[in-house]
Amino acid sequence: MSEVRAKKALGQHFLVDLNIARKICDALSGGVRPGAGAAADARTGADGCADAETRTRVAGYAGAGAEARTMAAGSADAGAETRANAAGYAGAGAETRNGDGAGIATDARLAADTTAAGAPAAAEEERGGAVPCDVLEVGCGMGVLTQFLLRRGDITTYGAEIDPESVEYLHAHFPEFAPRLIEGDFLKMNLRERFPRGLKIIGNFPYNISSQIFFKVLENRDLVPECVGMIQKEVAVRIAEPPGSKEYGILSVLLQAWYDIEYLFTVNETVFNPPPKVKSAVIRLRRNSVGRLGCDEALFVKVVKASFGQRRKMIRNSLRTVFGDFGGAEHPFFTQRAEQLSVADFVQLTNWVAANRK
């Protein structure tokens, strides 16, 4: 099988730009030595990122061949004619091809070198005792991102792929990866059973389930310390948006309650096959220090969803629709709209609802 046909029903838009794939791979931090923390990895920066080049702060993201800045500095679209930097990621040497229907550009050297990649013993020896962390790629497609993940010795890469045609392609082109490729629906997967030690999640997420993927990350927040995903730009903006914006919503509040969110860079339509009608973006979630929110967390979710249920109305009306009139009691936030409240405000409001609902 030379190529997989993209299926609209599965929301497939295959990435065909090697440079973008490499940058997504590099944005994920790797394994650490036992008890030493993220800083112990000799190849990570102070922020735990697998490559100092991939650290994104307000100053911007420095990529190979194309500059992609964070939103605060004005995201620049990744160039349509990018090349894999020969001085950068090992094995990246093929010229990337963009979404012109020409098919997937892959580095022939990668397939020959991935047999040992992901093997914990080899990785541990290479890194002087570092323990590789488990990483699950959601939606492997034709392996454009997979090939870079398999090159990393600090992670053990698994895959979740629902498309039988893609599974067949991956088995043929990455046979050593086959034992760790899970055929099935990621959204139905029991992550706790498969990855009891925890896992990091990465992928070019299908547009039609990107929000559901992040809700599943939330459900397993004690297992998932980090997630790097390429999604629709508008969804990425919404997730990373602070309070006070019309884009700020349910997913913004819930994810920001337990994760630090970084908008890494914007991606043009031309680097996909078939090209989508909208731009994409890569974001990174890293688990913050919050253990407990200081409220009933199930009620917190319910309050957040109820508050945004009628965005144009004041919170008083939105909450009364779900919880009743609270016996006429009033809260100072009742005259505000949901998008004006921070995570801390919603925690306070949740405790008030718990004390005053009938």
Secondary structure in CASP SS format (residue, H / E / C, confidence):
PFRMAT SS
TARGET T0000
AUTHOR 0000-0000-0000
METHOD secondary structure of the structure
MODEL  1
M C 1.00
S C 1.00
E C 1.00
V C 1.00
R C 1.00
A C 1.00
K C 1.00
K H 1.00
A H 1.00
L H 1.00
G C 1.00
Q C 1.00
H C 1.00
F E 1.00
L E 1.00
V C 1.00
D C 1.00
L H 1.00
N H 1.00
I H 1.00
A H 1.00
R H 1.00
K H 1.00
I H 1.00
C H 1.00
D H 1.00
A C 1.00
L C 1.00
S C 1.00
G C 1.00
G C 1.00
V E 1.00
R C 1.00
P C 1.00
G C 1.00
A C 1.00
G C 1.00
A H 1.00
A H 1.00
A H 1.00
D C 1.00
A C 1.00
R C 1.00
T C 1.00
G C 1.00
A C 1.00
D C 1.00
G C 1.00
C C 1.00
A C 1.00
D C 1.00
A H 1.00
E H 1.00
T H 1.00
R C 1.00
T C 1.00
R E 1.00
V C 1.00
A C 1.00
G E 1.00
Y E 1.00
A E 1.00
G C 1.00
A C 1.00
G C 1.00
A C 1.00
E E 1.00
A E 1.00
R C 1.00
T C 1.00
M H 1.00
A H 1.00
A H 1.00
G C 1.00
S C 1.00
A C 1.00
D E 1.00
A C 1.00
G C 1.00
A C 1.00
E C 1.00
T C 1.00
R E 1.00
A C 1.00
N C 1.00
A C 1.00
A C 1.00
G C 1.00
Y C 1.00
A C 1.00
G C 1.00
A C 1.00
G C 1.00
A C 1.00
E E 1.00
T C 1.00
R C 1.00
N C 1.00
G C 1.00
D C 1.00
G C 1.00
A C 1.00
G C 1.00
I C 1.00
A C 1.00
T C 1.00
D C 1.00
A H 1.00
R H 1.00
L H 1.00
A H 1.00
A H 1.00
D H 1.00
T C 1.00
T C 1.00
A C 1.00
A C 1.00
G C 1.00
A C 1.00
P H 1.00
A H 1.00
A H 1.00
A H 1.00
E H 1.00
E H 1.00
E H 1.00
R C 1.00
G C 1.00
G C 1.00
A C 1.00
V E 1.00
P C 1.00
C E 1.00
D E 1.00
V E 1.00
L E 1.00
E E 1.00
V E 1.00
G C 1.00
C C 1.00
G C 1.00
M C 1.00
G C 1.00
V C 1.00
L C 1.00
T H 1.00
Q H 1.00
F H 1.00
L H 1.00
L H 1.00
R H 1.00
R C 1.00
G C 1.00
D C 1.00
I E 1.00
T E 1.00
T E 1.00
Y E 1.00
G E 1.00
A E 1.00
E E 1.00
I C 1.00
D C 1.00
P H 1.00
E H 1.00
S H 1.00
V H 1.00
E H 1.00
Y H 1.00
L H 1.00
H H 1.00
A H 1.00
H H 1.00
F C 1.00
P H 1.00
E H 1.00
F H 1.00
A H 1.00
P H 1.00
R H 1.00
L E 1.00
I E 1.00
E E 1.00
G C 1.00
D C 1.00
F H 1.00
L H 1.00
K H 1.00
M C 1.00
N C 1.00
L H 1.00
R H 1.00
E H 1.00
R H 1.00
F C 1.00
P C 1.00
R C 1.00
G C 1.00
L C 1.00
K E 1.00
I E 1.00
I E 1.00
G E 1.00
N E 1.00
F C 1.00
P C 1.00
Y H 1.00
N H 1.00
I H 1.00
S H 1.00
S H 1.00
Q H 1.00
I H 1.00
F H 1.00
F H 1.00
K H 1.00
V H 1.00
L H 1.00
E H 1.00
N C 1.00
R C 1.00
D C 1.00
L C 1.00
V C 1.00
P C 1.00
E E 1.00
C E 1.00
V E 1.00
G E 1.00
M E 1.00
I E 1.00
Q E 1.00
K H 1.00
E H 1.00
V H 1.00
A H 1.00
V H 1.00
R H 1.00
I H 1.00
A H 1.00
E C 1.00
P C 1.00
P C 1.00
G C 1.00
S C 1.00
K C 1.00
E C 1.00
Y C 1.00
G C 1.00
I H 1.00
L H 1.00
S H 1.00
V H 1.00
L H 1.00
L H 1.00
Q H 1.00
A H 1.00
W H 1.00
Y E 1.00
D E 1.00
I E 1.00
E E 1.00
Y E 1.00
L E 1.00
F E 1.00
T E 1.00
V E 1.00
N C 1.00
E H 1.00
T H 1.00
V H 1.00
F E 1.00
N E 1.00
P C 1.00
P C 1.00
P C 1.00
K C 1.00
V C 1.00
K C 1.00
S E 1.00
A E 1.00
V E 1.00
I E 1.00
R E 1.00
L E 1.00
R E 1.00
R E 1.00
N C 1.00
S C 1.00
V C 1.00
G C 1.00
R C 1.00
L C 1.00
G C 1.00
C C 1.00
D C 1.00
E H 1.00
A H 1.00
L H 1.00
F H 1.00
V H 1.00
K H 1.00
V H 1.00
V H 1.00
K H 1.00
A H 1.00
S H 1.00
F C 1.00
G C 1.00
Q C 1.00
R C 1.00
R C 1.00
K C 1.00
M C 1.00
I H 1.00
R H 1.00
N H 1.00
S H 1.00
L H 1.00
R H 1.00
T H 1.00
V H 1.00
F H 1.00
G C 1.00
D C 1.00
F H 1.00
G H 1.00
G H 1.00
A C 1.00
E C 1.00
H C 1.00
P H 1.00
F H 1.00
F H 1.00
T H 1.00
Q C 1.00
R C 1.00
A H 1.00
E H 1.00
Q H 1.00
L C 1.00
S C 1.00
V H 1.00
A H 1.00
D H 1.00
F H 1.00
V H 1.00
Q H 1.00
L H 1.00
T H 1.00
N H 1.00
W H 1.00
V H 1.00
A H 1.00
A H 1.00
N H 1.00
R C 1.00
K C 1.00
END
